[in-house]
Amino acid sequence: MSSSISEKKILVVEDDMIIALALAQSVKQLGHAVVDKVTSGEGAINAALEHKPDLILMDIKLEKSIDGITAIKEIRKEMEVDVIFITGNSDRHNLTRAEDTNFIDYLVKPVQKNHLRQSFLKAFSETD
């Protein structure tokens, strides 16, 4: 029996373009499609509504923008979508704020591909 997961559509929300590109590369290497890369919470809302991703990789702290936690709450007013939060540190305050979003996972940068793979397995094992 194969443990592979069918290709999913992933939205990457990260304001550091180098990190966004690295995340996108990891997503593709893990067999999924990146539907868009955006750098702001507002961009995340627009891209999610346009592309209808299966999952959002969401940086919590987004410069010059609403943060990722606020963005996912706004997105979920319009659609159901899973989220994996990404953060520069394991700040307890943000983790507490994120708890009511029912997130799949909470990864600390730099995100390792094997950690991302495990998060994808958590997210998609129930749907495949």
N, C-alpha and C positions, 0 to 999 in steps of 0.2 A: 504494500500500500504506500502510495506517495504522500509525503507530507508537504508537498508544494502548495502554494497559495496562488490562485489565479490573479492576473494583473489587476491592480487597483489604481484608482486615480488619486494622486496625492497633491495637495496644495502646500507649498513651502512659504512660510511667513517668517522672514529674518531680515533685520535692517543692516546687517554686515554682509555685503555681497560675497566676500570670500567664503564665509561660513555657509551662506545660502547655496553657493555653487558646490561646495563639498557635500552638503546634505543632498542636493539634487543628484549628484553623482552616486552617492550611496543608495539612494532610492532606486535609481535605474539599475545599479549593479544587483540589487535585491529583487529585480524583476517587475518593478512597478513603473507607472508613468507619472511624470511631473506635469501637471496641467498648467501650472503657473508658479512664478516666484515673485513675491511682492514684499515690500519693505515697510509697510505701515498697517496699522489696525484697520484704517478706512479702506486701504487697498485689499486687505484680507476679506472684509465684508463684501465688497464688490466682486472680487474674484470667486469667492465661494458661491455667491448667488448665480454668477455667470456659468461657472464650470461644474457645479454640483459634485465636488470631490467626495471620495469615499472616506478620506481622512485628511486632517490638517496637521502639519508639523508647525507649531506655533511658538515663536519666541515670546516670552512673557514681557520683557522690557523692550519696547520699541521707541526709539528716539523720535521726538517731534510728532507724536501720534498718541492715540488712545492705546492702552496696553493690550497684550494678547488675551488676558482674562476678560476684559471688557468686550473686546472684539468677538470672542467666541460666544459670549452671552447674547450679543446683538445678532450674530449669525443664526443662533438657535431659535431666535424669535421667528425666523422665516423657514428654517429647515433643520432636520436632524443630521448631524455629522459627528463622527468621532474626532477626538483631538489628543495629540501627544504634545505636552508642553516641553519647551526647551528653555533652559535658563543658564545664565553665566555663573550662578552660585546656587546653593541649596538653601536659599533664604526661607526661613520658617514662615515669615509673614506672607510671602507670595504663595507658598504651598497651602497655607490655611485659606487664603482668598480663593485659590483654585479648587478647593475641595468640593464646593457645591456645583462645579461644572461637570462632575462625573467623568473626569479625564481618564484616558486609557493608561497613560504613563507620564512620568515627569523625569526628563533626562537632563543631566548637567553637562554643559560644554566643557571640553570638546566632545562631541557625540561620536562614540565609536560605532563602526558599522555592526559589530556583533550585538551591541545594546539595541540599536535600531531594529535589527532583525528580530530580537526577542520582543520588542514592543509591537512590531507588526504581527507577530504570532499571537500576542494577546488580543490585538484589535480584530484580526481577521479569522481567528479559529472558530468563532461562534457563527460567522456568516458563511463559511465555505463547507 
